[in-house]
Amino acid sequence: MQQEWFESWFDSPYYKLLYRHRDETEAAAFIKYLLEEIHLEKGAKILDMPCGNGRHSVVMADLGYDVSGIDLSERNICEALLNDQPNLHFFEHDMREQLYTNQFDVVMNLFTSFGYFDSEEENKKAMQSIAVSLKPDGILVIDFFNDNSLRKNLKSADKIKVDEVEFFIERKIENNFVKKSIHIKDCEKEFDFEECVQLLELRDFENYYTPFGLITEKIYGDYQLNPFTENSERLIIIARKKK
């Protein structure tokens, strides 16, 4: 059975190499602002889904929360498990499959971690898994790109060199997905990967989570939690599960 794009790409060492420039200081500050904004008490249970290699889960655990992270990538979870803290737990798991019921005060879906799937049914399954994981009155945080801003500012091509590895990247919008083709040259070796993320707006997310008892409370437009506008870089949604 052929792997889905996110299974092969996120499990590749080249993914981490390409994105190692990400501003972890900004990400940590965003998480701190966010947890203060939702008035989450220390010791509350947070699910980071998907969690990648756990770098943001670690920030939340260091702030005094009990954090569980799940991710489909075996490589990511193995790396995450190197963080040995009693309030930090990691599991290899597919977010489309239900794992928890009414266990978490907050579920975090951060840094564009939705819209990877080919079908609406899979998106609905992923959202159902998220919603069921939340306790009544629990909070869902979704951090996604702003569809309108991305469409206006999409850069069609890039050439990036990291150490001795060259990345040739092409981007396009096709069938309501933003598609990124990544060709890699590493000495004499060459590889091809892709990213393919659905273009989603607030109303799309609401159509996914409202049937599972969640209601939008607030939306923000960047990692400093400024108000959302049509030109904002991000779409950050705070939704609450009915009691």
Number of C-alpha atoms within 10 A of each C-alpha: 3 6 8 12 15 18 13 14 19 21 18 15 11 18 13 15 12 15 10 11 9 10 9 13 8 12 17 18 13 16 20 14 15 18 16 11 10 12 9 16 12 13 13 13 22 26 26 22 24 23 28 24 25 28 15 20 29 23 18 23 21 14 14 14 21 21 28 23 27 24 23 21 23 17 16 23 22 15 14 24 16 10 16 10 13 9 16 21 20 23 18 17 18 16 21 18 14 17 13 14 13 13 16 25 21 27 26 23 21 20 15 16 17 22 19 18 17 13 9 11 11 16 19 18 16 22 23 20 20 28 29 19 21 25 20 18 16 22 26 26 21 21 22 24 21 24 20 17 16 17 13 9 9 12 12 11 13 11 12 12 12 13 8 9 16 18 22 15 18 16 18 15 17 11 8 11 17 18 17 18 17 20 16 20 15 13 9 5 8 12 11 12 18 17 16 21 19 18 22 18 14 16 9 10 18 16 11 19 23 17 13 18 16 23 17 18 11 13 21 19 22 20 19 13 16 12 13 18 16 12 13 18 20 25 26 28 22 19 23 25 22 14 9
